[in-house]
Amino acid sequence: MTASSTGTALLIAGRIPLTDVMERLVLDRPVFHSEADFQHGFARALWELDPGIGSRLEVAQHAQGRVERLDLLCTGPGGRTAVEFKYPTRSWAGEAGSPAEEFALRNHAAPDLARRDYVFDMARLERFCNRPDQNGLSLLLTNNPSLWALPKPRTRPSRDHAFRIHQGCVLAGTLLWGQGDYQGNTRTLRGSYRLDWRPYSRQPGPGGEFRYLAAAITAPRN
C-alpha cells in the first residue's frame, strides 16, 4: 500500500477535500479552546460544506478482535472517513474568531509525547481502515513550532527520534521508542508517510502561529 501524507488529495467521505474543510473552519475558528472544541468545529464546518455527509463522535470501531473509540466518523454516499484529532498547544492568550472570543491556551504535553500520540493515531487508523470504502485522517493542529521545525543536531538520538514529525520527514516501518527498551511504545506502520505541515492561522504575539499536519490513511490493497 502506498499512503498519502499531506492530505491535499484526501476526500472526506469521498466528497469534500480536507483543504476545503480547513479553509472553511478557519474563517470562524482560527483558535480552539480544546481538542473537543476542535472536533466539534471540524464536524460543523464539514456539515456546512455538505449537509449530505453525516458526522458521529466517539464511534466504536472493531478491528483485530478489539473495540476502540474513534474521534469522528464521517459517512456519505461516496464513502467513509475515520478521523483522529490532536491539539497540543503552548501558552497563548488573546482574542480570536467570529464572533470574537477570549482564549487562554496552556502548555500541554511535552513535544515528545505529542509526537508519540500522533503516531499512535496513525497506527490506530491503519487498523480501522480495513474496508475498501473507508479511508482515515490523522489530523494535528498546534501552535508549538517544535513539532514542525527541523530538530537541532544532537550527539545522541533522543528517545522519540523515530517518532519525529517535523516538516519533510518520513514515517514508515517499525518505530522504536528510545532503543526499543519500552515495547509499549513500539508501533509498526504499514504505509509510508512523508509529512507536510500547512499554515492554519496567525494570531498576535508569541505562540500565535498555528499549523496543521494531516496524514491520509488508505485501506490495504488486495
N, CA and C of each residue as an Amber inpcrd file, in Angstrom:
protein
   666
   0.8360000  -1.1860000   0.0000000   0.0000000   0.0000000   0.0000000
   0.8690000   1.2340000   0.0000000   0.4950000   2.1930000  -0.8270000
   1.1460000   3.4850000  -0.8140000   0.2000000   4.4790000  -0.1670000
   0.6760000   5.2100000   0.8340000  -0.1780000   6.1360000   1.5580000
   0.2050000   7.5610000   1.2540000  -0.8160000   8.4100000   1.1190000
  -0.5710000   9.8390000   1.0050000  -0.2540000  10.3960000   2.3740000
   0.4210000  11.5410000   2.4260000   0.7710000  12.0930000   3.7210000
   0.3510000  13.5320000   3.9090000   0.1220000  14.2550000   2.8510000
  -0.1570000  15.6710000   3.0090000  -1.6280000  15.9660000   3.2450000
  -2.4960000  15.0610000   2.8070000  -3.9190000  15.3110000   2.9430000
  -4.4760000  16.2090000   1.8570000  -3.6450000  16.7050000   0.9230000
  -4.1390000  17.6160000  -0.1010000  -5.1660000  16.9550000  -1.0010000
  -4.9940000  15.6620000  -1.2910000  -5.9070000  14.9640000  -2.1750000
  -6.9480000  14.1630000  -1.3950000  -6.8970000  14.2160000  -0.0780000
  -7.8050000  13.4280000   0.7300000  -9.2230000  13.9670000   0.6320000
 -10.1580000  13.0930000   0.3250000 -11.5630000  13.4570000   0.3080000
 -12.2260000  12.9360000   1.5670000 -12.9540000  13.7900000   2.2440000
 -13.7300000  13.3780000   3.4130000 -15.0120000  12.7220000   2.9090000
 -15.2320000  11.4660000   3.3170000 -16.3950000  10.6800000   2.8940000
 -16.5080000  10.6300000   1.3800000 -15.3670000  10.6760000   0.6950000
 -15.3410000  10.5530000  -0.7520000 -15.8510000  11.7550000  -1.5030000
 -16.0650000  12.9150000  -0.7890000 -16.7320000  14.0440000  -1.4570000
 -16.0590000  15.3970000  -1.2440000 -15.5810000  15.7000000  -0.0590000
 -15.1030000  17.0480000   0.2440000 -13.6020000  17.0120000   0.5360000
 -12.7780000  17.7830000  -0.1800000 -11.3480000  17.8230000   0.1220000
 -11.0860000  18.3580000   1.5260000 -10.1250000  17.7760000   2.1990000
  -9.7470000  18.2430000   3.5220000  -9.4060000  19.7290000   3.5030000
  -8.6820000  20.1750000   2.4840000  -8.2890000  21.5780000   2.4250000
  -9.5080000  22.5040000   2.4190000 -10.5970000  22.0870000   1.7860000
 -11.8100000  22.9040000   1.7950000 -12.3750000  23.0190000   3.2010000
 -12.3380000  21.9200000   3.9440000 -12.8620000  21.9370000   5.3200000
 -12.0300000  22.8760000   6.1900000 -10.7010000  22.7920000   6.0790000
  -9.8360000  23.6290000   6.9080000  -9.9740000  25.1020000   6.5340000
 -10.1460000  25.3940000   5.2490000 -10.3250000  26.7810000   4.8190000
 -11.6580000  27.3460000   5.3140000 -12.6860000  26.5070000   5.3750000
 -13.9710000  26.9610000   5.9170000 -13.8770000  27.1130000   7.4390000
 -13.2190000  26.1870000   8.0690000 -13.1330000  26.1770000   9.5310000
 -12.4210000  27.4190000  10.0620000 -11.3290000  27.8070000   9.4230000
 -10.5070000  28.9090000   9.9460000 -11.2190000  30.2560000   9.8480000
 -12.2240000  30.3790000   9.0020000 -12.9290000  31.6490000   8.8640000
 -13.5490000  32.0860000  10.1860000 -14.1410000  31.1490000  10.9030000
 -14.7940000  31.4710000  12.1760000 -13.9890000  31.0180000  13.3840000
 -13.1730000  29.9720000  13.1960000 -12.4970000  29.3540000  14.3390000
 -10.9900000  29.2490000  14.0970000 -10.2610000  30.3540000  14.1530000
  -8.8060000  30.2870000  13.9770000  -8.0770000  29.6920000  15.1670000
  -8.7510000  29.6240000  16.3100000  -8.1830000  29.0580000  17.5380000
  -9.2830000  28.2440000  18.2180000  -8.8810000  27.2120000  18.9710000
  -9.8380000  26.3810000  19.6910000  -9.4780000  26.3260000  21.1670000
 -10.4840000  26.1200000  21.9920000 -10.2520000  26.0310000  23.4350000
  -9.6580000  24.6860000  23.8370000  -9.9960000  23.6460000  23.0820000
  -9.5960000  22.2930000  23.4700000  -9.6700000  21.3760000  22.2580000
  -9.2090000  20.1390000  22.4330000  -9.3110000  19.1540000  21.3560000
 -10.7630000  18.8530000  21.0240000 -11.6120000  18.7540000  22.0530000
 -13.0330000  18.5020000  21.8100000 -13.6690000  19.6490000  21.0340000
 -13.2630000  20.8810000  21.3340000 -13.7390000  22.0500000  20.6170000
 -13.3310000  21.9590000  19.1420000 -12.1140000  21.5280000  18.8900000
 -11.6120000  21.3220000  17.5260000 -12.4500000  20.2780000  16.7960000
 -12.7370000  19.1680000  17.4520000 -13.5360000  18.1040000  16.8440000
 -14.9190000  18.6150000  16.4350000 -15.5840000  19.3050000  17.3480000
 -16.9310000  19.8050000  17.0630000 -16.9020000  20.8570000  15.9560000
 -15.8910000  21.7360000  15.9860000 -15.7740000  22.7510000  14.9490000
 -15.5620000  22.1430000  13.5750000 -14.7300000  21.1110000  13.5090000
 -14.4690000  20.4260000  12.2430000 -15.7500000  19.7890000  11.7140000
 -16.4870000  19.0970000  12.5740000 -17.7270000  18.4420000  12.1540000
 -18.7410000  19.4630000  11.6540000 -18.8120000  20.6080000  12.3120000
 -19.7590000  21.6500000  11.8800000 -19.3600000  22.2250000  10.5240000
 -18.0660000  22.5060000  10.3420000 -17.6030000  23.0460000   9.0610000
 -17.8890000  22.0710000   7.9280000 -17.6990000  20.7860000   8.1800000
 -17.9750000  19.7680000   7.1730000 -19.4630000  19.7620000   6.8140000
 -20.3120000  19.8420000   7.8200000 -21.7530000  19.8490000   7.5770000
 -22.1510000  21.0900000   6.7740000 -21.5410000  22.2530000   7.0650000
 -21.8590000  23.4690000   6.3290000 -21.4820000  23.3460000   4.8520000
 -20.4000000  22.6370000   4.5660000 -19.9690000  22.4380000   3.1850000
 -20.8210000  21.4080000   2.4600000 -21.2360000  20.3740000   3.1840000
 -22.0030000  19.2930000   2.5560000 -22.9040000  18.6410000   3.6000000
 -24.1660000  19.0920000   3.7290000 -25.0820000  18.5030000   4.7140000
 -25.3770000  17.0300000   4.4640000 -25.0090000  16.5370000   3.2770000
 -25.2350000  15.1270000   2.9770000 -24.2410000  14.1870000   3.6360000
 -23.1890000  14.7380000   4.2520000 -22.2080000  13.9230000   4.9630000
 -22.5580000  13.9120000   6.4400000 -22.7330000  12.7210000   6.9920000
 -23.0280000  12.5840000   8.4070000 -21.7580000  12.5160000   9.2350000
 -21.7990000  13.0510000  10.4510000 -20.6430000  13.0370000  11.3520000
 -21.0770000  12.5260000  12.7190000 -20.3270000  11.5490000  13.2410000
 -20.6330000  10.9870000  14.5620000 -19.3530000  10.9240000  15.3790000
 -19.4300000  11.4110000  16.6090000 -18.2830000  11.4370000  17.5150000
 -18.2320000  10.1760000  18.3650000 -17.0040000   9.7750000  18.7200000
 -16.7720000   8.6600000  19.6420000 -17.4810000   7.3750000  19.1890000
 -17.1720000   6.9580000  17.9790000 -17.8090000   5.7750000  17.3960000
 -16.9560000   4.5390000  17.6570000 -17.5790000   3.4580000  18.0760000
 -16.8620000   2.2070000  18.3200000 -16.3750000   1.6200000  17.0070000
 -15.0990000   1.1770000  16.9950000 -14.5100000   0.5380000  15.8250000
 -14.0400000  -0.8580000  16.2230000 -14.3680000  -1.8430000  15.3850000
 -13.9940000  -3.2280000  15.6580000 -12.8800000  -3.6150000  14.6950000
 -11.6990000  -3.8920000  15.2490000 -10.5530000  -4.2440000  14.4030000
  -9.6340000  -5.1760000  15.1680000  -9.2220000  -6.2480000  14.5240000
  -8.2760000  -7.2110000  15.0880000  -8.7270000  -7.7120000  16.4600000
 -10.0280000  -7.9700000  16.5590000 -10.5690000  -8.5250000  17.7940000
 -10.6790000  -7.5400000  18.9360000 -10.5160000  -6.2430000  18.6560000
 -10.5800000  -5.2280000  19.6970000 -11.6670000  -4.2140000  19.3590000
 -12.1800000  -3.5630000  20.3980000 -13.1320000  -2.4720000  20.2250000
 -12.4670000  -1.2040000  20.7410000 -12.3470000  -0.1970000  19.8620000
 -11.7210000   1.0650000  20.2220000 -12.6330000   2.2080000  19.8050000
 -12.4610000   3.3540000  20.4510000 -13.2710000   4.5260000  20.1420000
 -12.5540000   5.4300000  19.1430000 -13.2880000   5.8520000  18.1320000
 -12.7920000   6.7470000  17.0950000 -13.3110000   8.1470000  17.3730000
 -12.4610000   9.1670000  17.2050000 -12.8820000  10.5410000  17.4780000
 -14.0720000  10.9550000  16.6200000 -13.9900000  10.7200000  15.2990000
 -15.0530000  11.1710000  14.4040000 -15.1530000  10.2350000  13.2150000
 -16.3750000   9.8460000  12.8800000 -16.6300000   9.0500000  11.6820000
 -17.5350000   9.8550000  10.7670000 -17.0610000  10.0940000   9.5440000
 -17.8110000  10.8530000   8.5460000 -18.3070000   9.8850000   7.4830000
 -19.5890000   9.9090000   7.1950000 -20.1720000   8.9520000   6.2570000
 -21.0120000   9.6780000   5.2030000 -20.9540000   9.1430000   3.9800000
 -21.7510000   9.6910000   2.8930000 -21.8640000   8.6820000   1.7750000
 -22.6000000   9.0020000   0.7290000 -22.7580000   8.0750000  -0.3920000
 -21.4320000   7.7120000  -1.0560000 -20.4190000   8.5830000  -0.9300000
 -19.1430000   8.3330000  -1.5880000 -18.1300000   7.5840000  -0.7570000
 -18.4720000   7.2530000   0.4950000 -17.5390000   6.5170000   1.3280000
 -17.5500000   6.9890000   2.7680000 -16.5590000   6.5130000   3.5310000
 -16.4550000   6.8140000   4.9510000 -15.0330000   7.2860000   5.2650000
 -14.9200000   8.2080000   6.2280000 -13.6070000   8.6680000   6.6680000
 -13.5450000   8.6420000   8.1920000 -12.5390000   7.9280000   8.6970000
 -12.2890000   7.8730000  10.1430000 -11.2550000   8.9480000  10.4800000
 -11.5600000   9.7840000  11.4730000 -10.6860000  10.9140000  11.8000000
 -10.2580000  10.8490000  13.2590000  -8.9550000  11.0090000  13.4830000
  -8.4050000  11.1680000  14.8280000  -7.7980000  12.5640000  14.9350000
  -8.0630000  13.2570000  16.0380000  -7.6210000  14.6320000  16.2350000
  -6.5760000  14.7180000  17.3440000  -5.6440000  15.6630000  17.1790000
  -4.7250000  16.0360000  18.2490000  -4.5860000  17.5560000  18.2360000
  -4.5450000  18.1440000  19.4400000  -4.4470000  19.6010000  19.5730000
  -3.5130000  19.9540000  20.7370000  -2.2260000  19.6450000  20.6040000
  -1.2650000  20.0130000  21.6520000  -0.8860000  21.4890000  21.5040000
  -0.9700000  22.2530000  22.5760000  -0.7320000  23.6870000  22.4780000
   0.3780000  24.1450000  23.4170000   0.9290000  25.3050000  23.0930000
   1.7810000  26.0460000  24.0060000   0.9830000  27.2460000  24.4890000
   1.4980000  27.9600000  25.4600000   0.7560000  29.0830000  26.0360000
   0.4900000  30.1740000  24.9940000  -0.7300000  30.6370000  24.9650000
  -1.1100000  31.7940000  24.1570000  -2.4190000  32.3460000  24.7040000
  -2.5070000  33.6580000  24.7880000  -3.7250000  34.3150000  25.2570000
  -4.0660000  35.4500000  24.3160000  -5.3400000  35.5830000  24.0150000
  -5.7690000  36.6560000  23.1360000  -7.2100000  36.4640000  22.7140000
  -7.6270000  37.2920000  21.7940000  -8.9850000  37.2720000  21.2750000
  -8.9480000  36.8500000  19.8160000  -9.8460000  35.9480000  19.4250000
  -9.8660000  35.4520000  18.0480000 -11.2430000  34.9170000  17.7270000
 -11.4940000  34.7540000  16.4190000 -12.7270000  34.1230000  15.9700000
 -13.8040000  35.1050000  15.5720000 -14.8860000  34.5620000  15.0200000
 -16.0320000  35.3560000  14.6080000 -17.3120000  34.6190000  15.0080000
 -18.0200000  35.0990000  16.0410000 -17.7240000  36.2800000  16.8500000
 -16.4800000  36.0730000  17.7220000 -15.8630000  37.1820000  18.1220000
 -14.6110000  37.1230000  18.8680000 -14.8030000  36.4740000  20.2320000
 -13.8030000  35.6510000  20.6220000 -13.7910000  35.0020000  21.9300000
 -12.4340000  35.2220000  22.5840000 -12.4330000  35.1450000  23.9080000
 -11.1830000  35.2090000  24.6480000 -10.6140000  33.7980000  24.8120000
  -9.3090000  33.6530000  24.5580000  -8.6370000  32.3590000  24.6890000
  -7.4650000  32.4840000  25.6540000  -7.2460000  31.4230000  26.4040000
  -6.0850000  31.3340000  27.2940000  -5.5600000  29.9030000  27.2060000
  -4.7700000  29.6380000  26.1670000  -4.2520000  28.2900000  25.9490000
  -3.1060000  28.0110000  26.9130000  -3.0270000  26.7670000  27.3610000
  -1.9780000  26.3570000  28.2890000  -0.9800000  25.4460000  27.5890000
   0.1730000  25.3090000  28.2050000   1.1340000  24.3180000  27.7360000
   0.5950000  22.9300000  28.0350000   0.5580000  22.0930000  27.0160000
   0.0620000  20.7350000  27.1930000   1.2260000  19.7460000  27.2730000
   1.0260000  18.5680000  26.7390000   2.0320000  17.5050000  26.8730000
   3.3620000  17.9290000  26.2710000   4.4460000  17.3580000  26.7890000
   5.7680000  17.5980000  26.2360000   5.7750000  17.2160000  24.7530000
   6.6070000  17.8890000  23.9450000   6.6090000  17.6010000  22.4950000
   6.8500000  16.1360000  22.1610000   7.6980000  15.4400000  22.9360000
   7.9540000  14.0350000  22.6010000   6.6900000  13.1950000  22.7570000
   5.8790000  13.5140000  23.7620000   4.6330000  12.7640000  23.9430000
   3.5990000  13.1370000  22.8830000   3.6120000  14.3890000  22.4560000
   2.7040000  14.7910000  21.3770000   3.0390000  14.0490000  20.0890000
   4.3390000  13.9060000  19.7920000   4.7520000  13.1450000  18.5970000
   4.3210000  11.6850000  18.7180000   4.5970000  11.1050000  19.8630000
   4.2320000   9.7010000  20.0820000   2.7410000   9.4860000  19.8770000
   1.9270000  10.3570000  20.4640000   0.4800000  10.1740000  20.3920000
  -0.0340000  10.3460000  18.9640000   0.6080000  11.2080000  18.1880000
   0.1980000  11.3700000  16.7940000   0.4740000  10.0920000  16.0010000
   1.6370000   9.5050000  16.2140000   1.9640000   8.2460000  15.5390000
   1.0240000   7.1350000  16.0060000   0.6940000   7.1150000  17.2870000
  -0.2690000   6.1330000  17.7820000  -1.5790000   6.2400000  17.0130000
  -2.0430000   7.4710000  16.7580000  -3.2800000   7.6590000  16.0000000
  -3.1560000   7.1060000  14.5830000  -2.0020000   7.3100000  13.9450000
  -1.7990000   6.7760000  12.6010000  -1.9120000   5.2530000  12.6050000
  -1.2910000   4.6110000  13.5880000  -1.3510000   3.1480000  13.6680000
  -2.7810000   2.6720000  13.9340000  -3.5060000   3.4020000  14.7810000
  -4.9120000   3.0480000  15.0410000  -5.7400000   3.1340000  13.7590000
  -5.5340000   4.1870000  12.9980000  -6.3080000   4.3630000  11.7760000
  -5.9730000   3.3010000  10.7390000  -4.7330000   2.8520000  10.7160000
  -4.4040000   1.7540000   9.8050000  -5.1900000   0.4930000  10.1800000
  -5.4450000   0.2960000  11.4550000  -6.2820000  -0.8520000  11.8690000
  -7.7380000  -0.6260000  11.4720000  -8.2110000   0.6140000  11.6320000
  -9.6200000   0.8950000  11.3640000  -9.9480000   0.8600000   9.8720000
  -8.9880000   1.2370000   9.0280000  -9.2510000   1.3140000   7.5840000
  -9.0620000  -0.0650000   6.9620000  -9.9870000  -0.9360000   7.2680000
  -9.9000000  -2.3280000   6.8280000 -11.0040000  -2.6820000   5.8430000
 -11.5770000  -1.6600000   5.2080000 -12.6050000  -1.8920000   4.2060000
 -12.3640000  -0.9190000   3.0540000 -12.6820000  -1.3160000   1.8210000
 -12.2850000  -0.5090000   0.6580000 -12.9620000   0.8500000   0.5770000
 -14.1070000   1.0290000   1.2370000 -14.8070000   2.3150000   1.1460000
 -14.4720000   3.2470000   2.3020000 -13.4480000   2.9080000   3.1080000
 -13.1080000   3.7440000   4.2510000 -11.6500000   4.1740000   4.2070000
 -11.4290000   5.4750000   4.3370000 -10.0780000   5.9870000   4.4960000
  -9.9590000   6.6300000   5.8790000  -8.7630000   7.1320000   6.1880000
  -8.5350000   7.7000000   7.5000000  -7.7750000   9.0050000   7.4210000
  -7.8930000   9.7900000   8.4610000  -7.2110000  11.0710000   8.5510000
  -6.7070000  11.2580000   9.9720000  -5.3770000  11.3540000  10.1110000
  -4.7680000  11.7090000  11.3880000  -4.4270000  13.1860000  11.3210000
  -5.1290000  14.0030000  12.1090000  -5.0760000  15.4560000  11.9710000
  -4.5830000  16.0940000  13.2690000  -3.5070000  16.8540000  13.1650000
  -2.9180000  17.5360000  14.3160000  -2.8610000  19.0260000  14.0290000
  -3.3610000  19.8240000  14.9630000  -3.2940000  21.2840000  14.8890000
  -2.5550000  21.7870000  16.1170000  -1.5960000  22.6900000  15.9230000
  -0.7960000  23.1360000  17.0640000  -0.2260000  24.5290000  16.8230000
   0.1440000  25.1830000  17.9170000   0.9070000  26.4360000  17.8520000
   2.2960000  26.2450000  18.4550000   2.7330000  24.9910000  18.5590000
   4.0490000  24.6700000  19.1060000   5.0150000  24.4010000  17.9550000
   5.9050000  25.3500000  17.6240000   6.7820000  25.1710000  16.4600000
   7.7970000  24.0520000  16.6110000   8.0430000  23.5770000  17.8190000
   8.9990000  22.4770000  17.9820000   8.5000000  21.2010000  17.3270000
   7.2050000  21.1290000  17.0100000   6.6700000  19.9390000  16.3580000
   6.9130000  19.9550000  14.8480000   6.9040000  21.1230000  14.2390000
   7.1110000  21.1790000  12.7810000   8.5360000  21.5730000  12.3710000
   9.3080000  22.1490000  13.2820000  10.6540000  22.6240000  12.9310000
  11.6510000  21.4740000  12.8410000  12.6310000  21.6230000  11.9740000
  13.6990000  20.6340000  11.8520000  14.4610000  20.5690000  13.1680000
  14.6650000  19.3750000  13.7430000  15.3440000  19.2760000  15.0400000
  16.8110000  19.6740000  14.9460000  17.3280000  20.2040000  16.0500000
  18.7430000  20.5690000  16.1040000  19.5940000  19.3080000  16.2050000
  20.8130000  19.3330000  15.6380000  21.7040000  18.1600000  15.7280000
  21.9930000  17.8010000  17.1860000  22.0800000  16.5120000  17.4460000
  22.3580000  16.0130000  18.7880000  23.4760000  14.9810000  18.7180000
  24.2300000  14.8710000  19.7990000  25.2890000  13.8610000  19.8490000
  24.7050000  12.4670000  20.0150000  23.5570000  12.3850000  20.6700000
  22.8730000  11.1000000  20.8490000  21.4180000  11.2640000  20.4420000
  20.8380000  10.2560000  19.7830000  19.4250000  10.3540000  19.3870000
  18.5230000  10.5050000  20.6120000  17.4960000  11.3170000  20.4770000
  16.5050000  11.4370000  21.5450000  15.6530000  10.1720000  21.5920000
  14.9520000   9.9900000  22.7010000  14.1440000   8.7660000  22.8340000
  13.0050000   8.7150000  21.8320000  12.5690000   9.8940000  21.3300000
  11.4820000   9.9130000  20.3550000  11.9960000  10.1310000  18.9360000
  13.2650000   9.8170000  18.6950000  13.8880000  10.0740000  17.3950000
  13.0780000   9.4660000  16.2450000  12.6100000   8.2390000  16.3850000
  11.8730000   7.5580000  15.3110000  10.4550000   8.1110000  15.1460000
   9.9940000   8.9090000  16.1270000   8.6300000   9.4250000  16.1160000
   8.5810000  10.9010000  15.7110000   9.6850000  11.4410000  15.2200000
   9.7210000  12.8430000  14.8210000   8.7250000  13.1080000  13.6990000
   8.0490000  14.2490000  13.7610000   7.0130000  14.5690000  12.7770000
   7.2480000  15.9390000  12.1460000   8.5070000  16.3910000  12.1010000
   8.8050000  17.7040000  11.5430000   8.5940000  17.7120000  10.0270000
   8.6050000  18.9150000   9.4540000   8.3840000  19.1010000   8.0270000
   9.3330000  18.2470000   7.1880000   8.7540000  17.4680000   6.2670000
   9.5310000  16.7090000   5.3080000  10.0200000  15.3540000   5.7560000
   9.8580000  15.0010000   7.0230000  10.3510000  13.6880000   7.4520000
   9.4010000  12.5910000   6.9700000   9.8830000  11.3570000   6.9910000
   9.1150000  10.2040000   6.5260000   8.9340000   9.2210000   7.6810000
   7.7120000   8.7900000   7.8800000   7.4090000   7.7550000   8.8730000
   7.0380000   6.4760000   8.1410000   7.6920000   5.3730000   8.5070000
   7.4200000   4.0910000   7.8530000   8.0230000   2.9760000   8.6880000
   7.4630000   1.7730000   8.5520000   8.0400000   0.5910000   9.1840000
   7.8530000   0.5630000  10.6920000   8.7490000  -0.1380000  11.3690000
   8.6860000  -0.2900000  12.8220000   9.4230000   0.8540000  13.5020000
   8.7300000   1.5570000  14.3750000   9.2600000   2.7190000  15.0730000
   9.4940000   2.3520000  16.5330000  10.7350000   2.4900000  16.9720000
  11.1150000   2.1440000  18.3440000  11.2480000   3.4010000  19.1890000
  10.7610000   3.3340000  20.4040000  10.9320000   4.4180000  21.3570000
  12.2580000   4.1970000  22.0810000  13.1560000   5.1890000  21.9830000
  14.4930000   5.0010000  22.5460000  15.2280000   3.9230000  21.7710000
  15.7680000   2.9680000  22.4960000  16.4660000   1.8480000  21.8790000
  15.5740000   0.6070000  21.7970000  14.2860000   0.8270000  21.9010000
  13.3470000  -0.2890000  21.8940000  13.1630000  -0.9030000  23.2610000
  13.6200000  -0.1760000  24.2900000  13.5490000  -0.7120000  25.6470000
  12.1840000  -0.4870000  26.3010000  11.2610000   0.1790000  25.5970000
   9.9100000   0.3280000  26.1110000   8.9460000  -0.1560000  25.0350000
   8.6670000  -1.4650000  25.0550000   7.8920000  -2.0940000  23.9940000
   6.4880000  -1.5240000  23.8590000   5.9640000  -0.9750000  24.9400000
   4.6110000  -0.4160000  24.8810000   4.4690000   0.7220000  23.8960000
   5.5840000   1.3700000  23.5480000   5.5210000   2.4790000  22.6000000
   5.9140000   2.0950000  21.1790000   6.3350000   0.8790000  20.9660000
   6.6970000   0.4430000  19.6080000   5.4580000   0.4190000  18.7210000
   5.5800000   0.9800000  17.5300000   4.4900000   0.9450000  16.5680000
   5.0470000   0.5880000  15.1950000   4.2890000  -0.2120000  14.4370000
   4.6620000  -0.5650000  13.0720000   3.6090000  -0.0300000  12.1210000
   4.0380000   0.7790000  11.1690000   3.1460000   1.3580000  10.1690000
   3.2640000   0.5730000   8.8680000   2.1570000   0.2350000   8.2730000
   2.2180000  -0.4930000   7.0040000   2.4360000   0.4550000   5.8300000
   2.0660000   1.7340000   6.0010000   2.2540000   2.7150000   4.9460000
   3.5260000   3.5230000   5.1470000   3.8450000   4.3300000   4.1590000
   4.9790000   5.2540000   4.2270000   4.4250000   6.6650000   4.0810000
   4.7700000   7.5500000   5.0090000   4.1440000   8.8690000   5.0980000
   5.2000000   9.9720000   5.0950000   5.2320000  10.7770000   4.0460000
   6.0740000  11.9680000   4.0240000   5.2340000  13.1360000   4.5430000
   5.7020000  13.7720000   5.6040000   4.8760000  14.7270000   6.3320000
   5.0370000  16.1490000   5.7950000   3.9020000  16.8210000   5.6580000
   3.8760000  18.1690000   5.1030000   2.9540000  19.0400000   5.9510000
   3.5340000  19.9720000   6.6810000   2.7590000  20.8960000   7.5120000
   2.1820000  22.0150000   6.6570000   0.9950000  22.4750000   7.0380000
   0.3350000  23.5460000   6.3010000  -0.0860000  24.6600000   7.2650000
  -0.0660000  25.9050000   6.7850000  -0.4770000  27.0150000   7.6550000
  -1.9690000  26.9470000   7.9590000  -2.3210000  27.3370000   9.1800000
  -3.7390000  27.3940000   9.5500000  -4.1450000  28.8360000   9.8600000
  -3.5770000  29.4250000  10.9240000  -3.8980000  30.8190000  11.2360000
  -2.7040000  31.4680000  11.9220000  -2.7090000  32.7990000  11.9310000
  -1.6540000  33.5420000  12.6190000  -2.3030000  34.5980000  13.5010000
  -1.9880000  34.5180000  14.7890000  -2.5160000  35.4400000  15.7790000
  -1.3730000  36.2830000  16.3520000  -1.6890000  37.4080000  16.9910000
  -0.6270000  38.2720000  17.5240000   0.1480000  37.5970000  18.6640000
   1.4250000  37.9400000  18.7600000   2.2270000  37.5560000  19.9040000
   2.8640000  36.1900000  19.7980000   3.7510000  35.8740000  20.7520000
   4.4060000  34.5620000  20.7920000   3.3750000  33.4380000  20.9240000
   3.5780000  32.3770000  20.1680000   2.6320000  31.2690000  20.1920000
   1.4030000  31.5060000  19.3500000   1.4260000  32.5590000  18.5200000
   0.2360000  32.8780000  17.7400000   0.1730000  32.2480000  16.3580000
   1.2100000  31.4960000  15.9720000   1.1810000  30.8260000  14.6690000
   0.6760000  29.3950000  14.8320000  -0.3540000  29.0550000  14.0740000
  -0.9400000  27.7190000  14.1150000  -0.7350000  27.0360000  12.7640000
  -0.3030000  25.7820000  12.8100000  -0.1680000  24.9590000  11.6170000
  -0.8380000  23.6140000  11.8510000  -1.1640000  22.9430000  10.7360000
  -1.7470000  21.6100000  10.8870000  -1.0010000  20.5860000  10.0440000
  -1.0700000  19.3520000  10.5110000  -0.4480000  18.2080000   9.8450000
  -1.5170000  17.1630000   9.6080000  -1.6110000  16.6880000   8.3700000
  -2.6260000  15.6970000   8.0100000  -1.9650000  14.4930000   7.3620000
  -2.1850000  13.3260000   7.9110000  -1.7150000  12.0790000   7.3050000
  -2.9310000  11.3110000   6.8110000  -2.9450000  11.0050000   5.5230000
  -4.0590000  10.3020000   4.9060000  -3.7860000   8.8020000   4.9130000
  -4.7080000   8.0480000   5.4640000  -4.5740000   6.5960000   5.5880000
  -5.5390000   5.9400000   4.6100000  -5.0550000   4.9800000   3.8450000
  -5.9180000   4.2620000   2.9130000  -5.9810000   2.7860000   3.2750000
  -7.0110000   2.1310000   2.7690000  -7.1680000   0.7010000   3.0270000
  -6.0850000  -0.0770000   2.2920000  -5.6330000  -1.2220000   2.8400000
  -4.6260000  -2.0170000   2.1440000  -5.1600000  -2.5680000   0.8360000
  -4.2800000  -2.6690000  -0.1490000  -4.6660000  -3.2200000  -1.4340000
  -4.6050000  -4.7500000  -1.3720000  -5.5510000  -5.3630000  -2.0320000
  -5.5560000  -6.8340000  -2.0630000  -4.4730000  -7.3820000  -2.9800000
